[in-house]
Structures are given as C-alpha cells and as structure tokens.
Amino acid sequence: MIKFLIKGLIRDRNRSMFPILTVTVGVSLTVLIHCWVTGIFSDMIDVNARFSTGHVKIMSQSYLENIDQSPNDLALMNAEDIIAEAESIFSDMNFTTRIRFGGLLDAPDENGETRSQGTVMGLGIDLFSTNSGEIDRMNIQTSLMAGEIPNESGEILISKEFADNLEVKLGDPVTLISSTMYGSMAMQNFTVVGMVEFGMSAMDRGAIIIDLADAQYALDMVDAASEIVGYFDDGIYEDEQAQLVVKDYNARFLDVTDEFSPIMQSLRQQNQLDAMLSYSEAMIGIIVFIFVLAMSIVLWNAGLLGGIRRYGEYGLRLAIGENKGHVFRSMISESVAIGIAGSFIGSIIGLGFALYLQVYGFDVSQFTQKTTMMIPNVYRAHITPVAYYIGFVPGLFSTVLGTALSGIGIYRRKTADLFKELET
C-alpha cells in the first residue's frame, strides 16, 4: 500500500510537487538560520578564547582587579613553577605564558630621527617553542600578509594596517618604548620581519607580537607573566568542565590575604562574557524556536489546505467502498512521505548554504572598525550535529499534523457532502 501511495505521489505532481517544494523551502531556511546564528556566537567565543581569555586564565589577584590597564607591575612571579603545578594537576590541559603591554612604537628615518610614532597593544607569546601551540592557536601563519614569522630574538610582527599608517616596511628597524615591571622606562630595538592581519579591528589597528623571551627581557620580567592561559587539549571550551577546573585550582592555591596570590578564572568569568554567553544561548534558543514555530505554522497550513483541497477525492473513494479509517491512514502515510522527502532535500540545501557561509563567511568589517571588542570581521555559519535533524521538526511533524487536522473533516462530514466537493 505504501509503495502504491508513493507511486501516486510521483506520478501526480499536483499532489507532491507543491507540498514538497513548500517543505523544502521551510526546512532549508530553518537549517540555515540555525547554523548562522550558532556560528556568529561561536566565533565570538572562539576569538576571545584564542586571543584574550583562554579557556581558563591565571593571574594575580591585584592584576585581576586592574586587568583593563594591563598592570605588569602586578604580574605573576615564578611563572614556570605555576605552569608546572597547573599541568601536573590538570593533565588534559595546556598552559602557556603571555605578556600584555602597551607603549609607543617609534619608526626612525635614515638619520635615526623619529619619522612616525603610534601607540601599540603589545603581546609577548612563545613563538619559538614547538609545544606551545601559540602560532596555530592565534592563526598567525594564515594571518601573515607579508614576510615571515620571527625565528630569532629581536624580530617583531606588526599589524599591516598599523605598518601602513607608520609607513614601515619589512626589514625596517623600530623601537618599542614602554615601561618595565618595576616602573622604569623600557626601550628596545626590533626588526620588522612580518605583517599580519587577524580580521579583528581591535587587533589590526595597532597590534605588535614579539617572542615571550624578548618581552621578558625588554620589560624586565624574567620568569614573570601578565597572565597564564590554559586550553583544553581538544581545543573546545566546555563551560562545566572549566568551572570545575577553576574551583579546584582556587581551592588549592588562592590566598585571599595575599594580593599577589594566583587566581584562576574561566572564559565565562572574563570580558563580561558571562552575560554574552547567557544572552547567546537564550538568543539561539529563542530565534530557532520562533523560526521553527513560524515554519511549522506555514507547513501546517500547507498540509491543512492540501487535505481540504482533496475532500472531493476522499468522497469518491468513500463512495466506492473504502472506509474512513483507511482513507485517513493513507493521507497520513502520504504526508509522512512528503515530509521526509521535503525535509531531506531542504536539509541538504540548507546545509549547502551553511557550508558556503562557514567557508567564506560574511564580511561585516565596515560595522566593526571602531570597536575595541574581540569580535571577528567576518561572521561564519557553524554546522552542528543539531543542524542535521532540526529541519525535520517543522518539515515532518507540522506537515503530518496539518494533514491529520484536515483529515478530521472526513469523520465529521457525510460521504455525500464530501462527494459534492467534486462539483467545485
């Protein structure tokens, strides 16, 4: 019987083409919207984790209280010992030292006099160690627009936009003017060997990157760290697991009476990300729910109208001896076939568009030029396991429900009344 019904749907396009097309469009939009919204918030979280917060971060208590100022005079001492202790306790995590600093970058002319200057946001990371993972984590290789990654002391990476503003070229000498950990002036010469573009206005306007050892030497921070960031080995942030790590670490090492005592915070506790994560989770749920509900109503009505339009056919089938239960079951079987076919095709189309947006993204840099937040200039979709089946909720359930509601009329109307529908 099912095989017979499917053949009927294939041969009669009036019964299959429009319903399947309606389901396909609704499901593809549902899948695309889900992937797009999920991708936007996932990218924002990932960018913050890689460039700023880590999955967890260790700082001194005083540094945390003044973190917006990057106060290196309140930095952690004995950074290597702190990392060794943390990795011995949390073996599934990788910890690395970072130094954040501000200052001026001076570009001299051929006479050694200042040609141009600009304020910088500096970052000292471990560029030379093979096991630090910082180059891959911060996408430095793919962000490199010219030159190469530093491979020896005294070399510096500079954002391309900042380099253009200073009229600095590869191979040019520059001087970093900052302050040491102890408050005295720091001046250190570097050679520009590479220019990067991270795709984030906050970084591209004035970022420089030097090796951790160079930063420690220039700022008089030997074995000291502004912050120690930790990442789970799989590279995926899990909030519940991070909270357990934070609770365990602080219970072991936090001394509230010592302002230089190390304290750990999770990604969610930093940069006001708790509110953003809560907001994003709620927004993803609300947006997807509203869109699924809207598509469900559309497909419900489509199924309802499709069933009502065929009342004459049902009346004829009842007149020749088919019972009402059998007619109703056949309607449901047809709607299931239409729902599955439309949902399958729609999911493929929606995932196809989502894959395109995941690879190429959508450039919103014109709207993020003045922001200081760590947000990407290109938003991308993110295909999650949920995307493979979320379209079947409105595609199958709503179509069957609409058909079932229209089928109630078969039981409420007399066969003669249904048969009269043929006259119209």
Buried (B, 14 or more C-beta within 10 A) or exposed (E): EEEEBBEBBEEEEEBBEBBBBBBBBBBBBBBBBBBBBBBBBBBBBBBBBBBBBBBBBBBBBBBBBEBEEBBBBBBBBEBEEBBEBBBEEBEEBBBBBBBBBBBBBBBBEEEEEEBBBBEBBBBBBBBBBEEBBBBEBBBBEEBBEBBEBBEEEBBBBBBBBBBEBBEBEBEBBBBBBBBBBEEEEBEBEBBBBBBBBBBBBBBBBBBBBBBBBBBBBBBBBEEBBBBBBBBBEEBEBEBEBBBEBBEEBBEEBBEEEEEEBBBBBBBBBBBEBBEBBEEBEEBBEEBBEEBBEBBBBBBBBBBBBBBBEBBBBBBBBBEEEEEBEEBBBBBEBBBBBBBBBBBBBBBBBBBEBBEEBBEEBEEEEEEBEEEEBBBBBBBBBBBBEEBEEBBBBBBBBBBBBBBBBBBEBBEEBEBEEBBBBEEE
